[in-house]
Structures are given as structure tokens and as C-alpha cells.
């Protein structure tokens, strides 16, 4: 949920219901700046500090998400192009970092990407990712998904998703073909239906 840093009390009841939350930059950056929030006083003070020292989003809001206890082994990222699942991948243990009280996050301090392995995308994950893509209307997008208590949860959407050509090829996909098909479809849409014959 989004909230104004000068009015953190608006999320106090929500945080109490969730128990723990994650404060994230509005525009993700490889896990950098992602903070675990255990209580309202921490949220209040961190939000106040950030509001006073760093530029916020254009609308001045901050992003707070519910923290789900989950097993990193269940984490997967699903990349879609034009409504089709291209592939899924998992981050290697070298990209996981603890960020408080046993919780872990994907973290890449250098912002280099990589350290990923191909993984299966079960049909239920694919269906949920495709529904989310349709709702957001992004032709190229990735969703990070976890499985707390057996329930699929999307915890991140990435409009600049991980596109690893070697993993896509290993999955039997073709990135160039997927993107060129998307471009061709966009051109056809812009052209519109053919006019009457002369």
C-alpha cells in the first residue's frame, strides 16, 4: 500500500494486522533499500528520516507491503512477453541476504543481475502471472512469486524484468522472436484495419 510519509498513522492499523511489513523504494533496485518493519514506531521514524533526507516519488508516497513468512526455495520469478510466459528463474543463494529476524530478501548490491537458474513455472503460477499481466497492461513484465502456507503470492512486479538469453534458450524460448512479435503486433494495431479498396 502507498502512504504519505508525513502521515504514517494512516497505516498503523494495517501494520498491526499484518504483524510485519516491508518498506520498499517505489522503483525497485535489486533489493537495495528494502527494509523490514516490525512495528509502527520503526515505520514512523524511518519514514520521517527518508522524507527528510531523500527525494520521494513524484506523488510523495512510500510503498509498504505485507511481509509473508516464506521459504526462499519456493521463490521464483516469472517473465512474460505479450501475454505468454517466456520462462521462470530462481536466484542462487549468493543473491539472498538476511534483513532482520531471520527474514531474507533477494539482494544485489552491485546491481549486476545474474546469479539465476532456470526453474519450472507450474500452471497455477503461470495462470496467476498472466492474470496480473492483463490487469496491469504491460506487454513485457516479470513477477516475483512466493508460496507462504501453500498460497501463491506475487510480491513484486518488474516492468524491467530479468531477461537472461541463456535461460530463455534453455527453456525453449526465443527472446528475439517474442519481442519482434510484440513489435509487429503493435505496428498492426497502429495501422488499424485496411481501408476500402480503391
N, C-alpha and C positions, 0 to 999 in steps of 0.2 A: 504494500500500500504506500501511497505517497503522502507526505505530510510536510507542513511548513516548519522549519527548524525553530522559528520564534514561538511556535505554539505546540510543543511536543506533547502537552497534556491531552491533545486530541487523540493520541494513540495509547494512552496509559491503560485504558480498559482492555484494549485489544492485546496489548503486550501481556497483561495479567492473564488473559485467557490462553494465549499461546504458550506462556512459560518462558520460552527463549525465542530470540529473533536474530536476524542477520541484517545489519545496516550495510548497504551497498552503494557504490558510486552509481549515478544514473546511467553512465555509459561505461560498461564493464571494461576491465583492463587486466585480464589474466589472473584474476583473484586478488589483485593489489587493492588495498583499501577496504577489503571486506572484513567487517568486524562482528564478532559475536556479542550479542547484547543479552545479559542475564536479568536485568532489572531496569525499572523506569529511571532511577537516578543516574545510572550509567548512560542511558539513552539521552536524557535531558542534558547532561554535561558534555557528552561527545557531540551531540547536535549543536549545542551552543558554541563549542570550540570550533567546529567545522564552519559554521555560519559566520563566525567572526574572523576566520583566517584564510578561507579558501573560497574561490568562486563557486556558486551553486549552479544548478541547471537554470535555463532561461526563465522558467517559471518559479524559481526559488525553492523547489521542493527537494526532499530527500526520499530515498527508497528504503522501506523496511519490509522484510519478508519473514514469514514464519520459518523457524528453524525446526526441521524434522530430524529426529534420530534415524540414522540410516547406516547401512553397510557400504563403504566405498566400492566393494566388489560388485554391487548392484548398479553403480553409476554408469551411465552410457550417454553419449551424445549422438543424436540422430540428425543427419543432414538431408534436407530436401531441396530439390530443384524443380520448380514448376509443378508442384503437387505430387511428385514422385520421390520416394525415399531413395537416396543415392547410396547411402551406406551408414553404418554405425561404428563408433570407435570408443575406446576407453583410454583414459590417461594412465600411464605407468605409475608405479609407486613413487618414482622420483619426482613426480609432479604433485604429490599430495603433501600438505603441510598442516600441522596442528594449529588451531587458532583459539584454543581455550577449552578447558574442562573435558578433554577427550574428543572434542569435535574436530573434524578435519575439513579442509577445503582444497580444491584444485588451486595451485599457486605456481606462477611462473614469473619470478622477479625480474628476469631479463626481457620478458615479453617476446620470447623467441618462438613460441609454439613448439610443435613436435612432441616427442615422447608419447606417442599414441599407438595403440594396436587395434586392428580390426576386431569388431565383435558383432555377434548376431543381433538383428533387430526383430524381436518377436512380433507376431502380427498385432497383438494388442498395443504394443508400443508404437508401431507404425500407424495404426489407426488413430491413436491419440495425437500423434505428431501431425498427421495430415489434417485432422480437425482443427488443431491450433493454427496451422499454416493458413487454412481457409479463413479462420476468424481474423487473423492479423493482415492477410492480404499480401504477404511478402513472397515474391517468387523464389528467392534464394534465402534460406533460413536454417538455423540449427537449433535444436532443443536439447538441453541437458536434463536428463531424467533420473530420478532415484526411485527406490521401491520401499518406502517405510511401511512396515507392517503389511507387506504384500500389496499395497496400493500404489499404482503408478502416479508420480507427481512430477510435473515439469517445474524445475527450479530456476531455469534460465532460458531466455530466448536470445539468439545471436543472429543479428542481421548481417554480420560478417563472420560466418561460421568457419570452423576448421575444414579446409579443403586440401586433403592430402592425396595427391595424384596416385602415389603408390598403393595406398589403402583402397582408393576407389577402384583402381585396376584389379586389385586382389579380390574385391567384392564383385567383379564382373561388370563394373560400370565404366562409363566413358565421360569424363568431365567436359571435354571439348564438345562432344555431341550433345550433352544435356544443355549446355549454355547456348550453343548455336541454335538448338531447337527452340529455346526460350526467346532468343532474339528474332528468329524467323516468325514465331507466333506474334510477337509484339509488332513487327513490321506489317504483318497481315491485318492485325487489329487496327493499326493506324491508317492503312489503305482503305479499310472499310469494304463494303460489298461492291462488286463490279457495277458500273453504271449501265444504262441501256445501250444496246448495240447501236452503232451508227448506221 
